[in-house]
Amino acid sequence: MRALHTAATGMAAQELNVQVISNNIANLRTTGYKKQRAAFQDLIYDHVRRVGAQASGQGTILRMMSQGTMSPTGNDLDIAIRGEGFFKIQMPDGTFTYTRDGSFTTDQQGRIVNAQGNPVQPTITIPQNSSGIVINAQGQVSVTLPGQTTPSTIGQIGLTRFVNKTGLQPIGDTLSTEPPASGPPQDGTANVDGFGDMQQSSLEQANVEVVSEISDLIAAQRAYEMNAKVISAADQMLQSTSNMFR
């Protein structure tokens, strides 16, 4: 009976593995997306787990926070982060979320906002009829105002980092919230004190490697099939044992 339980646990684990891989592939073109990886631990012991030890029969999903490649866009309000840090976004309810997706635009009020229309922090408003938007490596935003020939700094986009950035909780639309696992947010300035710098007119692509994901998908499928065969073999053994007592 233990063989049936062990193989069933293995099948459930590989099902989760396939789900994670498929999610990575689906987000291959999602700006700033960080791929996930299913992590498992062995459970095949007489004592399945030590008292007090935490374990998950179906695995734990880990987010891989490696740097994605930079892709030029030509859009003045597209910003890529090279290095540590997240953009801080204010939600309609006043709470904050965090993202690596720097595909920004302006709303009707001229504020710099994300794709969902939520303002980037600190809030920066582009004056009407201004031109020549420049965002430097520190996140300072400069524009040329009407009637002037030299650029004027109108604000500075900040960055936020976390002690455990892999602990951030994704909520969709490339946004994440700060659960206790991530540690408190640490606001700062780009290109200072270990924060990454900003690159204008570029976007960070997803850090998903297609070849690696396909290879992992094939391995997960084969592992699932082998666990299914174990269940079939254990069933045949139980059937033979049952027939012996008839």
C-alpha positions as CSV (number, residue, x, y, z in Angstrom):
1,M,0.0,0.0,0.0
2,R,2.9,2.4,0.7
3,A,4.0,2.0,-3.0
4,L,0.6,3.3,-4.1
5,H,0.8,6.3,-1.8
6,T,4.4,7.1,-2.8
7,A,3.7,6.9,-6.5
8,A,0.5,9.0,-6.1
9,T,2.5,11.6,-4.3
10,G,5.1,11.6,-7.1
11,M,2.4,12.0,-9.7
12,A,0.9,15.0,-7.8
13,A,4.3,16.5,-7.5
14,Q,5.0,16.2,-11.3
15,E,1.6,17.6,-12.0
16,L,2.5,20.7,-10.1
17,N,5.9,20.8,-11.9
18,V,4.1,20.8,-15.3
19,Q,1.8,23.6,-14.2
20,V,4.7,25.7,-13.1
21,I,6.6,25.1,-16.4
22,S,3.5,25.8,-18.5
23,N,3.0,29.1,-16.6
24,N,6.6,30.1,-17.3
25,I,6.2,29.3,-21.0
26,A,2.9,31.3,-21.2
27,N,4.7,34.3,-19.7
28,L,7.6,34.2,-22.1
29,R,6.8,37.6,-23.5
30,T,5.6,39.2,-20.3
31,T,7.7,42.2,-19.4
32,G,9.6,41.8,-16.1
33,Y,8.2,38.3,-15.4
34,K,10.3,36.2,-13.2
35,K,10.1,32.4,-13.8
36,Q,9.1,30.0,-11.2
37,R,10.5,26.6,-10.2
38,A,8.9,23.8,-8.3
39,A,11.1,22.5,-5.5
40,F,10.6,19.1,-3.9
41,Q,12.0,17.1,-1.1
42,D,12.2,13.3,-0.6
43,L,9.6,11.6,1.6
44,I,10.6,8.0,1.2
45,Y,11.5,7.1,4.8
46,D,10.1,4.9,7.5
47,H,9.6,8.1,9.4
48,V,8.1,10.1,6.5
49,R,9.0,13.4,8.2
50,R,10.7,14.3,11.5
51,V,8.5,15.8,14.2
52,G,8.3,19.5,13.8
53,A,9.7,19.6,10.3
54,Q,7.8,21.3,7.6
55,A,7.2,19.4,4.4
56,S,5.1,19.5,1.3
57,G,4.2,16.4,-0.6
58,Q,3.4,18.5,-3.7
59,G,6.4,20.7,-3.6
60,T,7.0,24.4,-3.0
61,I,7.0,27.0,-5.8
62,L,10.1,29.2,-5.8
63,R,10.5,32.4,-7.9
64,M,13.8,32.8,-9.7
65,M,14.8,36.5,-9.6
66,S,17.7,36.5,-12.1
67,Q,18.1,39.5,-14.4
68,G,16.2,39.4,-17.7
69,T,17.6,40.7,-21.0
70,M,17.1,44.4,-21.9
71,S,15.0,45.1,-25.0
72,P,15.1,48.6,-26.6
73,T,11.6,50.1,-27.3
74,G,12.1,53.7,-28.3
75,N,9.3,54.8,-25.9
76,D,10.4,57.6,-23.6
77,L,8.4,56.3,-20.7
78,D,9.6,52.7,-20.9
79,I,12.1,52.0,-18.1
80,A,14.1,48.9,-17.4
81,I,15.8,48.2,-14.0
82,R,19.3,46.7,-14.3
83,G,20.1,45.2,-10.9
84,E,18.3,45.3,-7.6
85,G,15.0,46.9,-7.0
86,F,11.3,47.2,-7.9
87,F,9.0,50.0,-9.0
88,K,6.6,51.0,-6.3
89,I,3.0,51.4,-7.5
90,Q,0.1,52.9,-5.5
91,M,-3.2,51.0,-5.9
92,P,-6.7,52.6,-5.8
93,D,-7.2,51.5,-2.2
94,G,-4.0,53.3,-1.1
95,T,-1.9,50.2,-0.7
96,F,1.4,49.6,-2.6
97,T,2.5,46.9,-4.9
98,Y,5.8,46.2,-6.6
99,T,6.8,45.3,-10.1
100,R,9.8,45.1,-12.6
101,D,7.5,46.0,-15.5
102,G,8.5,49.5,-16.5
103,S,6.1,49.9,-19.4
104,F,4.7,53.3,-18.2
105,T,2.5,55.9,-19.7
106,T,0.6,59.0,-18.6
107,D,-3.0,59.4,-17.5
108,Q,-5.4,62.3,-18.1
109,Q,-3.8,64.2,-15.3
110,G,-0.3,63.8,-16.7
111,R,0.8,61.4,-14.0
112,I,3.2,58.6,-14.8
113,V,1.2,55.4,-14.4
114,N,1.6,51.7,-15.1
115,A,-0.4,49.7,-17.7
116,Q,-3.4,49.5,-15.2
117,G,-3.4,53.3,-14.7
118,N,-2.0,53.3,-11.2
119,P,0.6,55.9,-10.4
120,V,4.3,55.2,-10.0
121,Q,5.8,56.3,-6.7
122,P,6.7,59.0,-5.9
123,T,3.9,60.5,-8.1
124,I,5.3,62.5,-11.0
125,T,3.2,64.7,-13.3
126,I,4.4,65.6,-16.8
127,P,3.4,69.2,-17.5
128,Q,1.2,69.8,-20.5
129,N,2.9,70.9,-23.7
130,S,6.3,69.9,-22.3
131,S,8.7,67.9,-24.5
132,G,12.0,66.0,-24.5
133,I,11.3,63.5,-21.6
134,V,14.6,62.3,-20.2
135,I,15.0,59.7,-17.4
136,N,18.6,59.2,-16.2
137,A,20.1,56.2,-14.4
138,Q,19.1,57.6,-11.0
139,G,15.5,57.9,-12.1
140,Q,15.4,61.7,-12.3
141,V,12.7,62.8,-14.8
142,S,13.5,66.0,-16.8
143,V,11.4,67.7,-19.4
144,T,11.7,70.9,-21.5
145,L,8.9,73.3,-20.5
146,P,7.2,75.6,-23.0
147,G,9.3,78.7,-23.6
148,Q,12.5,77.2,-22.2
149,T,15.5,75.7,-23.9
150,T,17.1,73.8,-21.0
151,P,15.5,70.8,-19.4
152,S,14.0,71.0,-15.9
153,T,13.9,68.2,-13.3
154,I,10.3,67.5,-12.3
155,G,10.7,64.5,-10.0
156,Q,12.5,61.3,-9.4
157,I,11.2,57.7,-9.7
158,G,12.3,55.6,-6.7
159,L,13.1,52.0,-6.3
160,T,12.2,49.5,-3.5
161,R,14.1,46.3,-2.5
162,F,13.5,43.5,0.0
163,V,15.7,41.3,2.1
164,N,14.0,38.3,0.6
165,K,12.6,39.3,-2.8
166,T,11.7,35.7,-3.7
167,G,9.2,35.9,-0.9
168,L,7.0,38.5,-2.7
169,Q,3.5,37.4,-3.4
170,P,2.4,37.7,-7.1
171,I,-1.2,39.0,-7.5
172,G,-1.3,39.2,-11.3
173,D,-0.5,42.0,-13.9
174,T,3.2,41.5,-13.0
175,L,2.4,43.1,-9.6
176,S,3.5,41.6,-6.2
177,T,2.6,42.4,-2.6
178,E,4.8,42.2,0.5
179,P,4.0,39.3,2.8
180,P,6.0,38.7,6.0
181,A,8.3,36.3,4.1
182,S,9.7,39.1,1.9
183,G,10.6,41.4,4.8
184,P,9.7,45.1,5.0
185,P,10.2,47.3,1.9
186,Q,13.3,49.4,1.7
187,D,12.8,52.5,-0.4
188,G,15.8,54.1,-2.0
189,T,17.4,55.8,-5.1
190,A,18.4,54.0,-8.2
191,N,22.2,53.6,-8.8
192,V,22.9,54.3,-5.1
193,D,23.6,52.0,-2.1
194,G,23.3,48.8,-4.0
195,F,20.1,49.6,-5.9
196,G,20.1,49.0,-9.6
197,D,20.1,51.7,-12.3
198,M,17.4,52.6,-14.7
199,Q,17.6,52.4,-18.5
200,Q,15.2,54.7,-20.4
201,S,13.5,53.5,-23.6
202,S,14.1,49.8,-22.7
203,L,12.1,47.0,-21.0
204,E,13.4,44.0,-19.1
205,Q,12.2,40.8,-20.7
206,A,11.1,37.6,-18.9
207,N,14.0,35.5,-17.6
208,V,12.5,32.4,-19.1
209,E,14.7,30.2,-21.2
210,V,12.6,28.3,-23.7
211,V,15.0,25.4,-24.3
212,S,15.4,24.8,-20.6
213,E,11.7,24.9,-20.0
214,I,10.9,22.4,-22.8
215,S,13.6,20.1,-21.4
216,D,12.2,20.3,-17.9
217,L,8.7,19.7,-19.3
218,I,9.8,16.5,-21.0
219,A,11.5,15.3,-17.8
220,A,8.4,16.0,-15.8
221,Q,6.2,14.1,-18.2
222,R,8.5,11.1,-18.1
223,A,8.6,11.1,-14.3
224,Y,4.8,11.3,-14.2
225,E,4.6,8.3,-16.6
226,M,7.0,6.3,-14.4
227,N,5.0,6.9,-11.3
228,A,1.9,5.8,-13.1
229,K,3.6,2.6,-14.0
230,V,4.6,2.1,-10.3
231,I,0.9,2.3,-9.4
232,S,0.0,-0.2,-12.1
233,A,2.7,-2.6,-10.9
234,A,1.6,-2.2,-7.3
235,D,-2.0,-2.9,-8.3
236,Q,-1.0,-6.1,-10.1
237,M,0.9,-7.2,-7.0
238,L,-2.0,-6.6,-4.7
239,Q,-4.3,-8.4,-7.1
240,S,-2.0,-11.4,-7.2
241,T,-1.8,-11.4,-3.4
242,S,-5.6,-11.2,-3.1
243,N,-6.0,-14.2,-5.5
244,M,-3.6,-16.3,-3.4
245,F,-6.1,-16.2,-0.5
246,R,-9.2,-17.2,-2.5
